[in-house]
Amino acid sequence: MSEQEHAGANPWLVLFGLSLGVLVTNGFGRFAYGLILPAMRADLGWTYAQAGWLNTANALGYILGALGTMAAIRRLSPSLLFAVGLLATAVAITATGLVPALWWQSLWRFLTGLAGALSFSTAGTLAARLWPDQPKRNALGIAILFGSGGGSAIVLVGATLPPMLDSWGDASWPWAWVLVGGLSLICVPMGLWSARASHAPVARGGRPAPLPLRRMWPELAGYAGFGLGYIVYLTFLSSWMKEQQASALQVALIWVLVGSCITVSPMLWRGVFARHASGLPLALVLSCIALGSALPVLWPGTPGLVLSALVFGGSVFMAPPAVTNFTRKNLPPEAWGRAIGLFTVVFAFAQTAGPYAAGALGDRAGSIGVSLLAAAGILLAGAAVALRQRPL
């Protein structure tokens, strides 16, 4: 039996609370920006590069948070790190809407990334302990953690923010942040309860055995490709649709479709994760994300956007569970926290360059669609490298 069952807490209920943490830190904290961005850019007169910079600031904070998590994981409980990160993220999201100045926006996007990394880096470690002796249920739980949390967030903001901003005008973007922050604060109590119920111990003991980095490099490199490429779609999809004269209703429907597909994606991928200990799951996920990123440009119009939302949404949040399951299948439990922390650091460094570089490329080309195609190429390269990963 798991520690949660010993403690009397229902592991599915604990998983639900952990998923709310992912909803806040990964869904609201990182991806709501893509929906609010067109209004902010129009109201504040930003270039694509300035708009991309804010997500780069968020990624820089994420780097610091991921490195901090790796340093703290041997001294502090993953449960504590998860709880602190969740609460701080909710506060930072709310503060983002208070002042329009770029320095203020940069500060709180940075802090949102920093706090979010603390929580997101430890969520997978906590979920991996829920069913330690049941591989299929464990794989499903990890996939649900990342899929349902982030997917639900995108459905919520996708259904509400575009119509609200269209009705109230571009200058109402601060209220969008306050709304998202309020929803985040509502999720905090259940997330804190799950962190407490998880009761994951501090990884104490002697000097830990080193991770087999040479044998893990294809998985690490593939995950770097994920970090560099995936964020472009989620940052600039709404801007691309606005370039194409899409209505607020079309934007909302596409984002709700993306979020809905993210929510059901664990059911689509759980068999792949349960059966394979190699880099094949990550390679398949990255290939699908690449296709989804390219489709809006290769097939302009509603049919291409719908298919893009289906493919991208059905795969984008499955990269973290892919590497989490790889870790669980190939490394001893005492190494899980450090390995997942390392994957998070690699991902954090990679995603830092993505938004600003994509924005600058979009400015130079006169269309953000070029950046979506470039991201697809990077994701395909990551898939090719991940395919070389063999079981350890």
N, C-alpha and C positions, 0 to 999 in steps of 0.2 A: 504493500500500500504506500501511497505517496505521503509526504509530510502533511499535505493539506488534509488528506483523509484522516490521518492520525489526529490532526487538530480539530476535526469535526466540520471543517469548511467544505462545501461542495466545490470540487475543482472546476466544474463548468461555471459556477457563479464567480469564482476567483478569476477565471479566464475572461468572463464578461467585464469585470472591473479593469483588468489589465488592458482589454481591448479599448475601453473608454480612454485609458491613458494614451494609447496609440492614436485614437481619434483626435485627441487634443494636440499632442506633440507633433504628429506626422500629418494629420489631416488638416486641422485648423491652423496649426502653427506654421506649416510650410506651404500648403497648397491653396488655402483661401486667398493668398496674395495674387495668384494668377487670375482670379475672378474679379478682384478689386482693382487690379492694376490698370485696366483700360480707363476707368474713371479717374484714378489718381493721375495717370499720364495726361489725360485731357485737361483736367482741372489745374494741374501744376506745371504743365508745359514741358514735361520730361522727354528726353530722347529715349530710344530703346536701350542704349548703353546705360543711362542713369537708372532706368527701370530695372535692367538686369543687375545693376550694382547692388540693389537692396537684397536680392536673393543671394548674391555673392557675400554680402555682409552676414546674412543669415547662415551661409555655409561656413564662413570663417568662425562664427560662434560655435557652430556644430563641431568643427575641428577641435577647438579648445575643450568643449564638453566631452568629446570622445576620448581625447588624451587624458583629461581629468578622470574620466570613468576608469580607464585602464590603470591609472596610478592609484585610484581610491579603492578599487575592487578588492584588494587584499587587506584593507583596513576597515572598510565599511560594508555593511550588508547591502546586497543588491536591492533589497526591499526599501531601505532608507534612501538610496540614490534615486530609485524610481519615484518615490513619494515626493522628494524635494524637487526633482525635475518637473514633475507634473504640476505642482502648485505654482512654481516659479514661471512656467510656460503660460499658464492661464492668466497670471497677472501681467506678464509682458505683452501678450496679445491685446489685452484690454488697453494698455497704455499706448499702444501704437496709434490709436485713433485720436489722441488728445492734442497733438501739435503737428502741423503739416510740414515743418522745416525738415530738409533732407537729413541734417545731422541727427535730429530726434528720431526720424524714421530708421536711420542707419543703426542708431544705438539699440532701439528696441527689437529690430530684426536680428541684430547680433545676439542680444540676450535671449531672444526666443530660440535661436539655434543652439546656444550654449545649454540652456536649461532642457530643451527638448532632447538633446543628445544624452544627457544623464538618464532620462527616463526611457528613451527608445533603446539605448544600448543595453539596458538591464531587463527590458520587458521580455526579450527572447530567452534570456537565462532563466527568468522566473517561470515562464511558460514551459520550458523544457523539463522542469522538475515535476510537473503536474501528474504525468503518467509515465514514470521512468521505466516501467516494465512492460509497456504496451506500445510498441513502435508505431502501429497504424493510428491509434488514437492520439499518440504524441505528435505525429506528423500532421494530423488534422488540426489539433489544437494550435500548433505553431502557425499553420496557414491561416486559420480563423483569426488569430491574434492580429496579424498584419493586414489581412484582407478585409475583415469586417469592420475593424476600427477605422482605417483610412477610407474605406469605401463609403461607410455611413456618413463620415464627415463631408465627403465630396457631394453626396446626395443632398445633404442638408443645405450646404452653402450654394450648391448649384441650383437648387429649387428656389432659394430665397433671394440671393444677392443680385443676380442680373435683373430680375423684375423690379426689385427695390431701387436699384441704382438708375434704371431706366425711368422709373416713375418719379423719383425725387431729384434726379439730375446728378451730373458728375460731382458736384460740390458736396454731395451727401456721403462721399466715401468714408469720412471719419465715423459715421454712424454704423457703417458696415463692420468696421473693426470692433466697435463697442458691442454690436450684436454677437459677433463671433466670440469675443471675450466673455460675454455673459453666458453663452452656451458652454464655453470651456469651464467656467467656474461651477456650473451646475453639475458637470461630470466629475469634479474633483473629489467629493466625499466618497463615492463608490470606488474610485481609483485608489484612494488612500486606504480604504478598508481592504481591498485586494492585496495591496502591498503588505499590509500588516498580517493578513491571513497567509500570505505566501511563506513568510518566515524563513527565507533563504539564509543560510549561515554565511558568515564571513569566511572567505577562503584562506584559512590560516594554515600554519605548518611550516615546514622547511622551505628551502629554495625550490621553486617549482621547476619541473622538467621543461626544457625549452620546447617551443612549438616546432614541428617539422616544416619550417618555412620553405626550404628548397623543394619539398615535395608538394607543397600547397600553392606554389606560385601561380599555376594557371587559374585556380579558383579565385585567388586574390586579384589577379590582373583582370579577369573577367568582371569581377565586382567593381573594379575601378572604372571599367567601361560603362557599367550600369550607372554609376554615380555621375559620370561626365555627360552621358547622353539623355537619360530619362527626364531630367529636370527641365529641359528645354520645352518639351511639349506642355508640361503642367504650368510652366511660367508664361508661355506665349500663345497657347491655343486660342484664348479669348481675343488676344490682339490680332491674331491671324484671321479669325472669324470677323472681327470688326473691319479689317482691311477688305474683306470680301462682302461687306455690307450686310452681314447677318443680323437678324433682329434679336432683341433681348430674349424673346421666347425661344428662338432657335439655340442661342447660347445656353440658356437654362436647360433645355431638353437634352442637348449633347452632354452637358456636364452631369446631369442626373443619370444618363445612360452610362457614362464612364464610371460614376460611383456605384451604380447598381451592379455593373459587371465586376468591379473590384470586390464587392461584397460576396458575390457567388463564386468568385475565382478559386477559393480554397477547395471547393468541391470538384472543380475541374482538374486541379493539379495534385491532389493528395495522393493519388495512386502513383504518380511519377516520383514524388518525394519518398514515398514509402519503399519503392522498389529499387532505387538507385542510390549508391554511395559515391558516385563519380561526379564529374562536372557536367554531365548530360542535362540534368534538370535546369541548371543555370543557363546553359547554352540555348536550350529551347525557349526559356523565358525571355532572354535577351533578343532572340530572333523575332519573337512576337512583338515585343516592345518596339523594335526597329520598324517592323511593318506598319504598326499602328501610328508611329511618328511620321512616316513618309506619306501615308494615304491621303491626308487632307490636301497635300500639294500635288500629288500624282493624279488624284481624282477629285478635282474641285467640285463643290456642290454638296447638297444634302446627302445623297447616297454614299459618297466617299467619306463624309464626316461620320455618318452613322456606323459604317463598317470600321472606321478608325477607332471610334469610341468602344465598339465591341471588342476589337482585338487588343487595343492598348489597355482598356479597363480590365480585360480578362487576364492580363499578365503582369502589369506594372508592379503591383505590390507583392508579387510572388518571388522576386529576387531575394529579399531578406529571409523568408522561410527556406529558400533553396540553400543559402549558405549556412543557415542555422541547422538545418537537417544534415548537411554535409559535416558540420562540426560535431553534431551529436552522434553520427554514425561512425566517425573516424577517430575521435579523440576521447580520452577518459573524462568523466564528469568534472573532475577538479580543474580541467583545462578549458571547459566550456566558456566560462566568463571571460578569460583572457583572449580566447580565439575569437569570440563574437565581438569583443572590444576591438581587436585588431582589424577585423572586417569593417567595423564601423569607422575606424580611423582612416583606412584606405578609401572607403566610400566618401568620407567627409572631405578629404583632400581633393578627390576627383571632382566632386560636385561643385567645389568652390569656383573653378574656372568656367563651368558651363554657362550660367546665366549671363555673366558680363560679356564673355566671348560671343555668345549667341546674339546678344543685343547689339554689340558692335558690328557683327557680320550683317545683321539685319539693317542697321543704319547704312552701312556701306553699299549693300545691294539694293536698298530701297524697298525691301520686303522681308518680313520675318520668315516667309516660307523657305528661303534658302537655308536658314538656321535649322529648321525642322528636318530638312534633307541631310544636312551635315551631321545632326545628332543621330539619324538613322544609320549612317555609315559607321559612326563610332560604336554604336551598339552592336552592329554586325561583326565588327572587328573583335569586340569583347566576347561575343558568342564563339567565334572561331578559336580564340585562346582558351576559353573555359572548356571547350570540347576536348582539349588535351589532358584535362585533369583525370587521373585514375584514383581509385580507392586507395587510401593510405595503408 
